[in-house]
Amino acid sequence: MSDDHQIDEFRQQALDYHANPVPGKIEIALTKPANSAADLALAYSWCCRTCA
């Protein structure tokens, strides 16, 4: 197997890896409600129970 062929094969494997089953390397999913401005304000608040 030539070096060029190995590089082409590796490149294709990398493209397939990142394209299937869902394109991209990572996914971010909401775990809390974000339906209103109030929800978003709570989500971005820095305080927690130990701060009070």
QUILINSUL-V660241 format. One record per residue. N is the residue number from 0. RES is the residue in three letters. PSI is psi in radians with two decimals (NA if undefined). Layout:
BEGIN
n:N res:RES psi:PSI
n:N res:RES psi:PSI
END
This chain:
BEGIN
n:0 res:MET psi:2.24
n:1 res:SER psi:2.78
n:2 res:ASP psi:-0.72
n:3 res:ASP psi:-0.71
n:4 res:HIS psi:-0.71
n:5 res:GLN psi:-0.72
n:6 res:ILE psi:-0.78
n:7 res:ASP psi:-0.73
n:8 res:GLU psi:-0.77
n:9 res:PHE psi:-0.74
n:10 res:ARG psi:-0.79
n:11 res:GLN psi:-0.69
n:12 res:GLN psi:-0.71
n:13 res:ALA psi:-0.75
n:14 res:LEU psi:-0.76
n:15 res:ASP psi:-0.73
n:16 res:TYR psi:-0.78
n:17 res:HIS psi:-0.23
n:18 res:ALA psi:-0.35
n:19 res:ASN psi:2.50
n:20 res:PRO psi:-0.36
n:21 res:VAL psi:2.29
n:22 res:PRO psi:2.56
n:23 res:GLY psi:2.92
n:24 res:LYS psi:-0.66
n:25 res:ILE psi:2.88
n:26 res:GLU psi:2.44
n:27 res:ILE psi:2.25
n:28 res:ALA psi:2.46
n:29 res:LEU psi:2.42
n:30 res:THR psi:-0.11
n:31 res:LYS psi:2.80
n:32 res:PRO psi:2.55
n:33 res:ALA psi:0.85
n:34 res:ASN psi:-0.20
n:35 res:SER psi:2.98
n:36 res:ALA psi:-0.60
n:37 res:ALA psi:-0.73
n:38 res:ASP psi:-0.79
n:39 res:LEU psi:-0.64
n:40 res:ALA psi:-0.73
n:41 res:LEU psi:-0.70
n:42 res:ALA psi:-0.64
n:43 res:TYR psi:0.09
n:44 res:SER psi:2.53
n:45 res:TRP psi:-0.30
n:46 res:CYS psi:2.57
n:47 res:CYS psi:-3.13
n:48 res:ARG psi:-0.60
n:49 res:THR psi:-0.23
n:50 res:CYS psi:-0.42
n:51 res:ALA psi:NA
END
